[in-house]
Amino acid sequence: MSQALISILIPFKNTEAFIPECVESIVNQTYSHWEAIFVDDSSADLSSSIIEAFSKQDDRLKYFKNNGNGIIPALQTAFSKCKGTYITRMDSDDIMVPKRLEVMVNSLETNGRKHLAVGQVKYFRADGVSDGYARYEHWINDLTKTGNNYAEIYKECVIPSPCWMLHRDDFISCKGFEPNRYPEDYDLTFRFYRANYTCIPCDQVLLYWRDYSSRTSRTHEHYAINYFLDIKVHYFLELDYDIKRPLTIWGAGTKGKTVAKLLIEKDIPFYWICDNQKKIGKDIYGQELLNFDFLKQLSAPQSIVTVANEREQQDIRNYFAKHNMESMIDYFFFC
């Protein structure tokens, strides 16, 4: 078994009810050569006292104050203090399965540099997990099982933020937590994609992912839908947009309108199509909504699909397949 040092970066704020269980799951890992860097982001509860007490019992647990304010500065602080050959992240309200670190580090040492270890996740919640989170869990685990996570990167964050690991040099090469862009986990995922790091398939649940009403991803403005769409458009234009090909937006709901605004702000020309008879022919933001069949008139178009309804999405996929169009080349689902 590898004896490389693993650095676990853990920002925390007001998680006194959950942080002891998180710490215990780290201490009980089958792989023992790790350091856990806990960074307090201005907690107002007993979280800091709990971590300080644990750190006196085990010197692998290290406690620091955030050099700034917010999750990104806390992660930057954590990375500046760590020494590991391999870097991973953990959230202070989640739980590692006992073999998480062992499975991930062995995968990386088997596959080498420019690989990303990921693991399957299991949501849990005191009063039961919602259907939406259950569907997300199933979706992300299906991608992780085959290592095909990037195939749907524009739909949602395809790498669970508390369940990845990579070599320190690869983390630095893709600029780690340097960019001040939220949601920070989604932005980092796109930089893994840009760096072409291969996701190592994993068929094991390695993390229990806690859901509760006051979780940061549910409450903070940085995780609102407009931030996600801004990141999607930003990286699409950088990584997958072909300026020589006509671009279309398919769908004129809230997400379609937001994407249209972002493209207009960036002076990116596009056609706007839909299959809603009530909207076809209308003018929105100076753009006429066209029937989806307008695609046939375009030479090698690229399409951003913002239609959320799953049945309609399948109809759209069937349309693209009929016209020999390929996902992540000719069309991109943004929801």
C-alpha positions in Angstrom: 0.0 0.0 0.0 1.2 3.5 -0.7 2.6 5.6 2.1 2.2 9.0 0.4 0.8 11.7 2.5 -2.8 12.7 1.7 -3.9 16.3 2.6 -7.6 16.6 3.4 -8.8 20.2 3.1 -11.8 21.0 5.2 -13.4 24.4 5.5 -16.1 24.7 8.2 -18.6 27.1 9.7 -21.2 26.4 12.3 -21.3 22.7 12.0 -21.0 21.7 15.7 -23.8 19.2 15.3 -22.0 17.2 12.6 -18.3 17.9 12.8 -17.5 15.2 15.4 -18.9 12.5 13.2 -16.9 13.9 10.3 -13.7 13.8 12.3 -14.3 10.3 13.5 -14.8 9.0 9.9 -11.4 10.5 9.0 -9.6 9.1 12.1 -11.1 5.6 11.4 -9.7 5.4 7.8 -7.9 2.2 6.8 -5.2 4.4 5.3 -3.5 6.2 8.1 -0.9 8.5 6.4 -3.0 11.7 6.2 -3.3 15.2 7.5 -6.7 16.9 7.9 -6.5 20.7 7.6 -9.5 22.2 9.3 -10.1 25.9 8.6 -12.7 27.9 10.6 -14.6 30.4 8.5 -15.8 32.6 11.4 -18.0 30.0 13.2 -20.3 31.4 15.9 -20.9 28.0 17.5 -18.7 25.4 19.2 -17.2 24.0 16.0 -13.8 25.5 16.6 -13.6 24.3 20.2 -14.5 20.8 19.0 -11.7 20.7 16.4 -9.2 22.2 18.8 -10.0 19.4 21.3 -9.7 16.7 18.6 -6.4 18.2 17.4 -4.9 17.8 20.9 -5.7 14.1 20.7 -4.3 13.5 17.2 -1.6 15.7 15.7 -2.8 14.7 12.2 -5.7 17.0 12.8 -4.7 20.6 12.3 -6.7 23.7 13.1 -6.4 27.2 11.5 -8.4 30.3 11.1 -9.5 31.5 7.7 -7.2 34.2 6.3 -10.2 35.8 4.6 -14.0 35.4 4.5 -15.9 32.6 2.7 -15.3 29.1 1.4 -12.8 30.0 -1.3 -10.4 31.9 1.1 -10.8 29.0 3.6 -9.8 26.5 1.0 -6.9 28.7 -0.1 -5.8 28.9 3.5 -6.1 25.1 3.9 -4.0 24.5 0.8 -1.3 26.9 1.9 -0.9 24.9 5.1 -0.9 21.4 3.6 2.1 19.2 2.7 0.5 16.2 1.1 1.5 14.5 -2.2 -2.2 14.0 -2.8 -4.9 16.6 -2.3 -8.5 15.9 -1.5 -11.4 17.9 0.0 -14.0 17.1 2.6 -17.0 18.9 4.0 -17.3 19.1 7.7 -20.9 17.8 7.7 -20.2 14.7 5.7 -18.9 11.2 6.5 -16.1 9.2 4.8 -16.5 5.4 4.5 -13.6 3.7 6.2 -11.8 2.8 2.9 -12.3 6.1 1.1 -8.7 7.3 1.3 -7.2 3.8 0.6 -9.3 3.3 -2.5 -8.6 6.7 -3.9 -4.8 6.8 -3.3 -4.4 3.3 -4.7 -6.4 4.2 -7.8 -4.1 7.2 -8.4 -0.9 5.3 -7.8 -2.1 2.6 -10.2 -3.1 5.1 -13.0 -0.5 7.8 -12.6 -0.5 11.6 -13.1 -3.2 13.5 -14.8 -5.9 11.2 -13.4 -8.6 12.1 -11.0 -9.9 9.7 -8.4 -13.7 10.1 -7.7 -16.1 8.0 -5.7 -19.8 7.3 -5.6 -21.9 9.1 -3.0 -24.9 8.3 -0.9 -27.2 11.2 0.3 -28.7 11.0 3.8 -31.0 13.2 5.8 -32.8 12.8 9.1 -36.3 13.2 7.6 -35.5 11.5 4.3 -33.9 12.5 1.0 -36.0 14.3 -1.6 -36.8 12.8 -5.0 -34.6 15.5 -6.6 -31.5 14.6 -4.6 -32.2 10.9 -5.1 -32.2 11.5 -8.9 -29.0 13.5 -8.7 -27.3 10.8 -6.6 -28.3 8.2 -9.2 -27.2 10.4 -12.1 -23.8 11.3 -10.7 -23.1 7.7 -9.6 -23.9 6.4 -13.0 -21.3 8.7 -14.5 -18.7 7.9 -11.8 -19.2 4.1 -12.3 -17.8 4.4 -15.9 -15.6 7.4 -15.3 -17.6 9.3 -18.0 -18.3 12.3 -15.7 -17.4 15.0 -18.2 -20.0 13.7 -20.7 -22.7 15.7 -19.0 -20.6 18.5 -17.4 -22.9 21.3 -18.6 -26.0 19.8 -17.0 -24.8 19.9 -13.4 -21.6 19.6 -11.3 -20.3 16.1 -12.2 -17.6 15.7 -9.6 -18.9 15.6 -6.0 -17.0 18.3 -4.2 -16.2 16.3 -1.0 -15.2 13.1 -2.9 -12.2 13.6 -5.3 -8.5 13.3 -5.0 -5.5 14.1 -7.3 -1.8 14.5 -7.3 -0.6 17.8 -5.8 1.2 18.9 -8.9 -1.9 18.3 -11.0 -3.9 20.3 -8.6 -1.5 23.2 -8.9 -1.4 22.9 -12.7 -5.1 23.5 -13.0 -4.8 26.4 -10.5 -6.5 24.6 -7.6 -8.6 27.0 -5.5 -7.0 30.2 -7.0 -9.9 31.6 -9.0 -12.4 33.5 -7.0 -15.4 32.2 -8.9 -18.5 30.5 -7.3 -19.7 27.8 -7.1 -16.1 26.9 -6.5 -16.6 23.2 -6.8 -18.2 23.5 -10.3 -15.5 25.9 -11.4 -12.8 23.4 -10.3 -14.6 20.6 -12.1 -14.4 22.6 -15.3 -10.7 23.1 -14.8 -10.2 19.4 -14.3 -12.1 19.0 -17.7 -10.0 21.7 -19.3 -6.8 20.0 -18.1 -8.1 16.7 -19.6 -7.6 14.8 -16.3 -9.1 11.3 -16.7 -11.7 10.3 -14.2 -11.0 6.9 -12.8 -14.1 4.7 -12.8 -15.3 3.8 -9.3 -18.1 1.4 -8.4 -18.0 2.0 -4.6 -19.8 4.5 -2.4 -17.0 6.4 -0.7 -18.9 9.3 0.9 -22.1 9.8 2.8 -23.3 13.2 1.7 -25.5 14.9 4.3 -28.4 17.1 3.3 -30.2 19.5 5.5 -32.1 22.8 5.1 -29.4 25.1 6.2 -26.5 23.6 4.2 -24.5 26.3 2.4 -25.3 24.9 -1.0 -29.0 25.4 -0.3 -28.8 28.8 1.3 -25.9 30.9 0.0 -26.4 33.2 -3.0 -23.2 31.9 -4.5 -25.0 28.6 -5.2 -28.0 30.2 -7.0 -28.9 29.1 -10.5 -27.5 32.3 -12.1 -24.0 31.5 -10.8 -24.2 28.0 -12.3 -25.3 29.3 -15.7 -22.6 32.0 -15.7 -19.9 29.3 -15.2 -21.5 27.1 -17.9 -21.5 29.9 -20.5 -18.0 31.0 -19.5 -16.4 27.6 -20.0 -18.5 26.6 -23.0 -17.2 29.7 -24.8 -13.7 28.9 -23.8 -13.6 25.1 -24.3 -16.3 23.9 -26.7 -17.7 26.8 -28.7 -16.7 26.7 -32.3 -16.8 30.3 -33.6 -17.0 29.0 -37.2 -20.3 27.3 -36.5 -23.7 28.9 -36.0 -24.9 28.7 -32.4 -28.5 28.2 -31.2 -30.3 28.2 -27.9 -33.1 25.7 -27.6 -35.7 26.7 -25.1 -37.1 30.0 -23.9 -37.8 29.4 -20.2 -36.0 31.1 -17.3 -32.7 29.3 -18.0 -32.9 30.0 -21.7 -33.5 33.6 -21.1 -30.5 33.8 -18.7 -28.2 32.1 -21.2 -29.4 34.5 -23.9 -28.7 37.5 -21.8 -25.2 36.2 -21.1 -24.4 35.6 -24.7 -25.8 39.0 -25.7 -23.6 40.7 -23.0 -20.6 38.9 -24.5 -21.6 39.8 -28.1 -21.9 36.2 -29.1 -24.4 35.8 -32.1 -27.0 33.0 -31.8 -30.3 31.9 -33.1 -33.1 31.2 -30.6 -35.3 28.2 -31.2 -38.1 26.3 -29.4 -41.0 24.0 -30.0 -43.5 26.0 -27.9 -46.1 27.3 -30.4 -47.1 30.1 -28.0 -43.6 31.5 -28.1 -42.5 30.9 -31.7 -42.5 34.3 -33.5 -42.1 36.4 -30.3 -39.3 38.9 -29.9 -37.3 38.6 -26.6 -34.2 40.8 -26.1 -34.3 41.7 -29.8 -34.2 38.0 -30.8 -37.0 36.3 -32.7 -38.0 32.9 -31.4 -37.8 30.4 -34.3 -39.3 27.0 -34.8 -36.8 24.2 -33.9 -36.9 23.0 -37.5 -34.9 26.1 -38.3 -31.8 24.0 -37.3 -32.1 22.2 -40.7 -31.4 25.5 -42.5 -28.1 26.0 -40.6 -24.8 24.4 -41.6 -23.2 22.3 -38.8 -24.9 24.2 -35.9 -24.0 23.9 -32.3 -27.0 23.9 -29.8 -27.3 24.8 -26.1 -30.3 23.1 -24.8 -32.0 24.7 -21.8 -35.2 22.7 -21.7 -35.7 21.1 -18.2 -38.5 18.7 -18.8 -37.1 15.2 -18.9 -39.6 13.9 -21.5 -39.0 16.8 -23.8 -35.2 16.4 -23.3 -35.5 12.8 -24.6 -37.5 14.0 -27.6 -34.7 16.6 -28.3 -32.1 13.9 -28.0 -34.0 11.7 -30.4 -34.2 14.7 -32.9 -30.4 15.2 -32.6 -29.8 11.4 -33.1 -32.0 11.4 -36.2 -29.9 14.1 -37.7 -26.6 12.4 -36.7 -25.6 15.1 -34.2 -23.3 14.2 -31.2 -23.5 15.2 -27.6 -20.6 17.5 -26.4 -19.8 18.3 -30.1 -23.0 19.4 -31.7 -25.3 19.9 -28.7 -24.9 20.6 -25.0 -27.5 20.2 -22.3 -27.4 23.0 -19.8 -30.0 21.5 -17.5 
